[in-house]
């Protein structure tokens, strides 16, 4: 089991959420701001099996490209999303150390 932490630019959030829910991905959505990717982001926590990682990656890219087809971005030097794939057993160790 893996945990994908995906920080998505607000420009893409609605379409990404719709796309992933349509493909039956379970996720937790967190509003997030801060120095990492600045304001206007949402963080999705998505549990998945390792075999589903490529399919999820393609769904994220497809959702972002669909948004850009319908309403182009003004800036060209933007990020769509940044993601981190973590093994759940490693995440559990991290969570245990932060709760002490």
N, C-alpha and C positions, 0 to 999 in steps of 0.2 A: 504494500500500500504506500502511496506517495501523497504528499501535500504540495500543491502548486500555490505559491503566493504570487499573485499577479496584480501589479499596480498599474491601473489603466487611466489614461488621460480622460478627463470628463467629457471631451468631445465624442468619445467612442462608447461610453459606458452603457447607454440605453440599448444600442444595437448588440453589443457583446452580451449583455445580460439576457436579452431576448433570444439570441442565437444559442447560448449555452443551456438555458432552461428548455428550449425546444428540443435539444439533444439529450435531455434528462440528466444533465450534470447537476449535482448537488453542490451548493456553494453558500458561503457566508460572505456578505458584503459589508465592508467597513468604510465609512467616510474617513479620508486621510489627508492630512496636510503636513507640511514640514519641509526640511531642507533637501530631502532626497530627490524628488522630482517637482518640487515647488507646489503651489496651490492647485486646486482643481483636479484632484485624483480620487479614485476609489480603489480600495484594496479588496480583492476577492481571494478567499481561501477556498480552495477546491480540492476535495479528496478524490483520488483516482487510482486505478490500477496502472502499473507501469506500461502495460500493453496498450493503454488508451492515450498515452502521452502524445503521440504523433497526431492522432485524430483531434485531440483538444487543441493542439498548436495550430492545426489547419483551420479549425473553427474560429479561433481568435483572429487569425490573419484574415480570413474571409469576412468576418463581421466588420473589421476595421476598413477593409477595402470597399465594402458595400457602402459604408458611411461616406467615404471619400468620393465615391461615384456620384452620390446624391447631393452632397454639399462639400465642395472642396475647401481645404484649409488654406488660409492666407499665408501662413508661415511654411517654409519648406524644411526648416531645421527642427522638426518636432519629433517627439517620441510618441508612439502609439501606446505601447505598454512595455513594462519590464517584468520579467517573471523569474522565479526561483523555484526549482524542483527539489524538494527535500524528502528524504526517506522518513517515513512516520516514526520509525524507531529512533532516529536521530532527533526529531522534533520533540519526542517525549522526554528525552534526556535534557534538552534545552528548557522545556517547560518546568521540569522538576527543579532545576537549578534556580529558576527565576522566582519560584514560589516560596523558597526558603527565606 
